[in-house]
Amino acid sequence: MSDFAKILILGMVALCLQACSKPQAEVEQEKIVMVTQPINQQTQLQSYAGEVVARQQTTLAFRVGGQVTERDADVGDRVKIGQVLAKLDVKDADLQLNAARAQLEQAQAAEKNAQVEYQRFQQLLPDHAVSRSQFDAIENQYKAALSSLKQAQANYAVAQNQTRYNQLLANKNGVITARNIEVGQVVAAGQTAYQIAMDGEREVVIGIPEQVIHQMKVGQTAWISLWSAPDQRHAGFIREISPAADQTRTFAVKVAFKNSDVTIQLGQSARVFFNREQPDLLKLPLASISAVNQSPYVWVLKPDNTLHKVSVTMGEYQHDGVPILSGLTADQWIVVGGVHLLREGQKVKPVDRENRPVLIKINSTHSATQS
């Protein structure tokens, strides 16, 4: 092979190598990534929506069954102790009362006759005018008549009570919050007719998610704000925490007002605020976290716009992020999204959530954002 041919072949090889290097240069182009700084959870307040309710509530029901003939109270009415709220048909009760009265009169007459006979035999016994067995029989008849009289008296008292039980009376001062009966309806004994919110202290019922219920304690301080007056805040405290979750998988928490004299209407919407009683914690979006072999990590942006993998310790997942217990500081910039596609030392072009370039000052411990 001539020297000219060798030179030609070497030139072609050089051109091929140069052509093959162009795609590699394109791969090494800087990738645009979105970055954010951790949020300091300590500066945030927890708040939950709730409803103002009475601290004490009671349900009212007839002690006997029957048909409702009168309904004298409705939802929202203020009632007092002893006020008649509803009545049942008394016809059957009156018949039972008349029957019990007749039985009582019969028992009284039988007892009187038995008593007279017993007294007569009692006078004849010392003179041996009657035998001892005859006296004992008369004495037993008198005792049986006396027992029948007591039974008739008790039946009559029960019938009288049954007649009075046909009226439903308020047992506390308060406001009716629920009504479950109508005129003409047949109700059973013990069936709830009304619900009354008693006068006195008010509180707010809120629902706490299961992932944060362990942070709540009875007696914990809270602030209550009514939606009708958002600029006013009332001091409160947790009075009761439900031991079990309801159908919505939340735990009912009752927050009482520290000032029991505060005037608040039942059913008002309110929001309860809690200060976090925990050390400073940082929080990141869920899209910032990745893991290898169940070891979570994040990509931290270095001053030269390269990436560095940092292992972190996480807390319990929340609906808007995840707490970081260790591994980060609040002034670091963390990559958000696509973290599984990045690698150590990769050169990137960082932007913030508003698509503005991010520049980290090397001579400062804090980072700055420039647009």
Secondary structure, 3 states (H helix, E strand, C coil): CCHHHHHHHHHHHHHHHHHHHHHHHHHCCCEEEEEECCEEHHHCCEEEEEEEEECCEEEEECCCCEEEEEECCCCCCEECCCCEEEEECCHHHHHHHHHHHHHHHHHHHHHHHHHHHHHHHHHHCCCCCCCHHHHHHHHHHHHHHHHHHHHHHHHHHHHHHHHHCCEEECCCCEEEEEECCCCCCEECCCCEEEEEEECCCEEEEEEEECCCHHHCCCCCEEEEEECCEEEEEEEEEEEEECCCCCCCCEEEEEEEECCCCCCCCCCCEEEEEECCCCCCCEEECHHHCEEECCEEEEEEECCCCEEEEEECEECCCECCEEEEEECCCCCCCEEECCHHHCCCCCEEEEECCCCCEEECCCCCCCCEECC
